[in-house]
């Protein structure tokens, strides 16, 4: 008998009884979705606890006293705001002085509920590129369904209106930025010829005011198999650099400087350079793997280095490199941001945040820590590129978020916003433990639980473990109210594949080594049971996107470890994921199933192919979105159908019809999904089953 991992993709497709569910908007597939949704809504929204959970979630998502996080630019703080009255949101601004008060006086720029009512489209705000130096003209991005594909229109903040006969482009995954008032840099993904195989921009063009988009002039291209291209203007003091980039895959890229002559000159950095910034004539960068610079300087991951960029522009050669930040054990770089006169480095030290501020003078680099609270998650909220304001966020699992503001490059700090507590944190404790994975690696994880817990309690374990993305401590009022306050515990795992400890932590679970991430997650599950925090029957798991793959694999590999599984917007058919756009963009993370040797390791764990009829699976809830144009809903649909067809009736499926991959848009459906998740967990992990079963055995809906 031929195993799935040795078959070609066409062979697998021919044998797949649920391939028709990959037809995103096909009538047969959507009819199936609607039937599934009806069952899940009846099961979860019919629970007596649902309405209260929904109202709590919606109240907290739309509370008037939520922090209006904003970014300062030219004397104003800009913010996007949603509440119960403004479901689709307001893009608005206030003065910096007003922002610091308890009740800022906001000026509405665009009311998206009014715009949507006028045009008959539920527009979801996607951001705006503003024109230097006045910043009134914008290239406004709006999604018609909450997905990644967005329409672009030119907008004038001063008149609060779209510019008549201004720049405008239909919905796509293209990118737009200003070159000057009459020229836009377009990273184009409109026609098939413009797109990479992942569906992202392949060609960069210059679009002149008053001309047609299709007549824009190409200035830069990538290959069809590359991930994407992109371009924009980088200001460094009074210097303006036009930078173009060719992203080969998720972790490698080539950067180019466009010279006045029209030449695109390659910046001679390694392909896996990361954390780049241009600051005071210096090009700052990090690396994902060791690299020796032309002058012999060794560059190591988790360090930062700089070279004289102005000199390279002038004569085309890199001078000597300088070490800006030495690597340190379990310290990694979370990101860079700059004001006009300072460079800020956001660091993670054993999954806790801190910020260092840097200056550059004729004597070289100087560094000092910013005086922020310790032992929590510290981030850079904004840094004003053309000014001196910078703000920081601080939170942990039991401390509500706050915004700490500085008008002088981080010297004087003032807490200007603090979110009110959403639950009483005094009964709880946050702890950090380590679990030993299968290969002996120690995997850190956090536990939040009651101080007086004397025996095992229901617990939710959350994980991600991919794409060099870290999971950091963070306050969640909804989790506190709907989960912790019911006597339950929360666990967050920092497994390999993530970015908690820099590139090496990520690379340890890359491609053929993916199983290590799954082993790490299982090790954390076993460890919380061993410590008596919970039992396997009381342990639920949740993950989304790549985390949905994690929980899908956990379901099929170790169903004995868990009492409930939530799989959100997931990848699950890893032998066909590249056939569902933009799946090909993730080959650098997972591998290429069209290559037999790589299909072999993908096939070993691909959850969809490993559903077994004779396995004792715990209750499963799969959630996705029809409008998700990042991870195709076919993954979740097919997995639910296969589980049900194999006789696993405790499989619930729900698909939202709008909101995209991140659930953008109206908060009401987001609150409904959140409430359903917690109802599902409480029912599945309760120690007192109702009527002999916590879930009805749902019929297979084919």
Secondary structure as UniProt FT lines:
FT   HELIX           4..6
FT   HELIX           9..15
FT   TURN            17..18
FT   HELIX           19..22
FT   TURN            24..25
FT   HELIX           27..40
FT   HELIX           41..45
FT   TURN            48..49
FT   HELIX           50..61
FT   TURN            64..65
FT   STRAND          71..73
FT   TURN            74..75
FT   STRAND          76..81
FT   STRAND          90..95
FT   HELIX           96..99
FT   STRAND          107..111
FT   HELIX           112..119
FT   STRAND          124..130
FT   TURN            132..134
FT   STRAND          137..143
FT   STRAND          150..156
FT   TURN            157..160
FT   STRAND          161..162
FT   TURN            164..165
FT   STRAND          168..172
FT   STRAND          175..180
FT   TURN            181..182
FT   STRAND          183..188
FT   HELIX           192..194
FT   TURN            197..198
FT   STRAND          203..208
FT   TURN            209..210
FT   HELIX           213..215
FT   STRAND          217..221
FT   TURN            224..225
FT   STRAND          228..236
FT   TURN            237..238
FT   STRAND          239..249
FT   TURN            250..251
FT   STRAND          252..258
FT   TURN            260..261
FT   STRAND          264..266
FT   TURN            271..272
FT   STRAND          273..279
FT   TURN            280..281
FT   STRAND          282..287
FT   STRAND          291..292
FT   TURN            294..295
FT   STRAND          298..299
FT   TURN            301..302
FT   STRAND          304..308
FT   HELIX           309..315
FT   STRAND          322..325
FT   TURN            329..330
FT   STRAND          331..338
FT   STRAND          343..349
FT   STRAND          353..361
FT   TURN            362..363
FT   STRAND          364..369
FT   STRAND          377..383
FT   TURN            385..386
FT   STRAND          390..396
FT   TURN            397..398
FT   STRAND          399..406
FT   TURN            409..410
FT   STRAND          414..418
FT   TURN            426..427
FT   STRAND          428..436
FT   TURN            438..439
FT   STRAND          442..450
FT   TURN            451..452
FT   STRAND          459..462
FT   TURN            467..468
FT   HELIX           477..482
FT   HELIX           484..486
FT   STRAND          489..493
FT   TURN            496..497
FT   TURN            500..501
FT   HELIX           503..507
FT   TURN            508..509
FT   HELIX           511..513
FT   HELIX           515..530
FT   TURN            531..532
FT   HELIX           536..538
FT   STRAND          539..544
FT   HELIX           546..557
FT   HELIX           559..561
FT   STRAND          564..568
FT   TURN            574..576
FT   HELIX           577..579
FT   TURN            581..582
FT   HELIX           583..586
FT   HELIX           587..590
FT   TURN            593..594
FT   HELIX           596..605
FT   HELIX           607..610
FT   TURN            613..614
FT   STRAND          619..625
FT   TURN            626..627
FT   HELIX           634..645
FT   TURN            646..647
FT   STRAND          651..656
FT   TURN            660..663
FT   HELIX           667..685
FT   TURN            691..692
//
